[in-house]
Amino acid sequence: MIDWSHVDELRRDMAEGFDEIVEVFLEEVDEGIAGLTPGSADASLAAGLHFLKGAALNLGFADFAALCSDGEEQALKGNGANVDLAQVRACYLASRQEFLAGLSRRAA
């Protein structure tokens, strides 16, 4: 679910800035998730999922990024109504929980 090798590399590269990156990431993705609305135009849905996919890849949320990518592709094909936004949200929440728990374990 989480690409921990990517997270560890980012933590090494960013040093003291890592915690701020995590905070901003979580805030922006929480907002992005809230902005996904059923019945929105395919282009709008695709753009929202594209943003979330990029953010997820930056912080190692591998499963969430893959789900966003699949949804983005569907929306770009005009099938945005087929994107399971509840699944996207659930995957993000599970990934977020695993990520925060993993950070705590790694810091100990």
C-alpha positions as CSV (number, residue, x, y, z in Angstrom):
1,M,0.0,0.0,0.0
2,I,2.9,2.4,0.9
3,D,6.2,2.4,-0.9
4,W,8.3,2.7,2.2
5,S,11.6,2.8,0.3
6,H,10.4,5.9,-1.5
7,V,9.3,7.4,1.8
8,D,12.6,6.7,3.4
9,E,14.5,8.2,0.5
10,L,12.3,11.3,0.6
11,R,12.9,11.6,4.4
12,R,16.7,11.4,3.9
13,D,16.6,13.9,1.0
14,M,14.4,16.4,2.8
15,A,15.7,16.0,6.3
16,E,14.1,18.7,8.5
17,G,11.6,19.6,5.8
18,F,10.1,16.2,5.7
19,D,7.5,16.8,8.4
20,E,6.3,19.9,6.6
21,I,6.0,18.1,3.3
22,V,3.9,15.4,5.0
23,E,1.6,18.0,6.6
24,V,1.1,19.9,3.3
25,F,0.5,16.7,1.4
26,L,-2.1,15.5,3.9
27,E,-3.9,18.9,3.8
28,E,-3.9,19.1,0.0
29,V,-5.0,15.5,-0.5
30,D,-7.8,15.8,2.1
31,E,-9.0,18.9,0.2
32,G,-8.6,17.1,-3.2
33,I,-10.6,14.1,-1.9
34,A,-13.3,16.4,-0.6
35,G,-13.5,18.0,-4.0
36,L,-14.3,14.7,-5.8
37,T,-18.1,14.8,-6.4
38,P,-20.2,12.2,-8.0
39,G,-21.7,13.4,-11.3
40,S,-19.0,16.0,-11.9
41,A,-17.9,16.5,-15.5
42,D,-15.4,13.9,-16.7
43,A,-12.8,16.5,-17.4
44,S,-13.1,17.9,-13.9
45,L,-13.0,14.4,-12.4
46,A,-10.0,13.5,-14.5
47,A,-8.1,16.7,-13.4
48,G,-8.9,16.0,-9.7
49,L,-7.7,12.4,-9.9
50,H,-4.6,13.4,-11.8
51,F,-3.7,15.8,-9.0
52,L,-4.3,13.2,-6.4
53,K,-2.3,10.6,-8.4
54,G,0.7,13.0,-8.6
55,A,0.5,13.8,-4.9
56,A,0.2,10.1,-4.0
57,L,3.3,9.2,-6.1
58,N,5.3,11.9,-4.5
59,L,4.8,10.5,-1.0
60,G,4.7,6.8,-1.8
61,F,1.0,6.1,-1.6
62,A,1.3,3.4,-4.3
63,D,-2.1,1.7,-4.2
64,F,-3.9,5.0,-3.9
65,A,-1.9,6.4,-6.9
66,A,-2.8,3.3,-9.0
67,L,-6.5,3.7,-8.2
68,C,-6.4,7.4,-9.0
69,S,-4.7,6.6,-12.3
70,D,-7.3,4.1,-13.2
71,G,-10.1,6.5,-12.4
72,E,-8.4,9.3,-14.4
73,E,-8.2,7.0,-17.4
74,Q,-11.8,6.2,-17.1
75,A,-12.8,9.8,-16.8
76,L,-10.7,10.8,-19.8
77,K,-12.5,8.1,-21.9
78,G,-15.8,9.7,-20.9
79,N,-16.7,7.1,-18.3
80,G,-16.3,9.2,-15.2
81,A,-19.6,7.9,-13.9
82,N,-18.0,4.4,-13.6
83,V,-15.3,5.7,-11.2
84,D,-16.0,4.4,-7.7
85,L,-15.3,7.5,-5.6
86,A,-16.1,5.7,-2.4
87,Q,-13.3,3.2,-3.2
88,V,-10.9,6.0,-3.9
89,R,-11.8,7.7,-0.6
90,A,-11.5,4.4,1.3
91,C,-8.2,3.6,-0.2
92,Y,-6.8,7.0,0.7
93,L,-8.1,6.8,4.3
94,A,-6.5,3.3,4.7
95,S,-3.3,4.5,3.1
96,R,-3.2,7.6,5.3
97,Q,-3.7,5.5,8.4
98,E,-1.0,3.0,7.4
99,F,1.3,5.8,6.5
100,L,1.0,7.7,9.8
101,A,1.3,4.5,11.8
102,G,4.3,3.5,9.8
103,L,5.9,6.9,10.4
104,S,5.4,6.5,14.1
105,R,7.0,3.0,14.0
106,R,9.9,4.2,12.0
107,A,10.6,7.1,14.2
108,A,10.7,4.9,17.3
